[in-house]
């Protein structure tokens, strides 16, 4: 009887004073996946815009706006390496759209809120 009540008391204390453990979303693999997701979104939007007949400047502004709209205010934005993101975007443009002359400095306008 004493053993059962002791176990119940300990269980009750663990439930009351125990703090939940949450996984960290900011792992290196998670950040890499997030960066690739952003670069694919930008590249797909840019490719579709240029194929639809929008000029390169218009497609760039539209792609930056759509990407900012979708990924702003995400908690992983503070961990983004923008040099790596820009390289991934250029690689996505080359591989998926066969755009080989995209200037990297144009991607400086792509920023996210932390």
N, C-alpha and C positions, 0 to 999 in steps of 0.2 A: 504494500500500500504506500509506504513512504517513497519507494523507488518510482512508482508511477506518478505520484504528485510532484516529485522532484523533476522528472522528465517533462511534465506539463509546464511547470514553472520555467524551466530553461527554454523550452520551445516558445513560450509566451514572451520571454525577454528577448530572444533572437528576432521574433517577429516585430516587436515594438521598436527596438533600438538598432536593428540591422539596417544598413543603407543599401539600396539597390546598386548593382554594378551595371553600367551601360557600356556597350562597346564603343570604341573610339572610331569615328568616321574619318579621321585625319591620318590614316595610315598611308604609307608611301604608295601602296598598290591602289588604294581608293583615290588618291590624288591623281595618279597616272590615268586611271580610268576616266575620271572627271575631265581631265585635260583633253583626252582623246575624244570624249563626247562633245566637248565644246568645239574642237577643231573639225570634227565631222559635220556638226550642225552648220558652222560657218561655211565650210567648203560646199556642202550640198545646197545651201541657200544661194551662194554666189554662183555656182554652176547653173542652177535652175533659172536664176535671174538673167544671166547672160544668154542662155539658150532661149529664153522667152522673148528676147529682143531688147532688153534694157541695156543701156550703155554701161561701160565698165565702171564709171564713176557712180552712176545710179545704183548699179548692182552692189558696189562696195558699201555705199551708204545704207542701202536696204539690209544687207547682210550684217553689218555692224549693229544696226538698230534692232533687228530680230534676235540676234545673238545676245545683245545686252538685255533685251526684254525678257528672254527666257532664263538667263543665268544670273541676273542681278539679284542681290540680296540672298545668295546662298552662303551657307557657313563655310564652305570649302574655298571660297574666293580668296581668302587671306593667305592660302597656302599655294596659290598658283605661281609657277615660274613662267613669266611672260615670254622670256626668250625661248623656252622649250615649247610653249604654246604656239608662238609664231612659227617655229620650225615645223611643228606638227601640222599647222594649217597649210603651210606652203607644200609640204609633202602630200597632204590630202588633195590639194588642188592639182598637183602634178600627176598623182596616181589616178584620181577619179575623173578629172575634167580635162586633162592634158593641157593645162595652163602652166607654161614654163617661165613666163616672164613677169610674174607677179612681184611687185616691189614690196619688200619686207617693211619698209618705213610706213606704208599705208596702214599696217596693223597696229601702229602706235595709238590709233584712235579707239581701239578695242580695250575698254577698261570696265571693271566691275566694282560695284560697291561691296565693301567688306561687312 
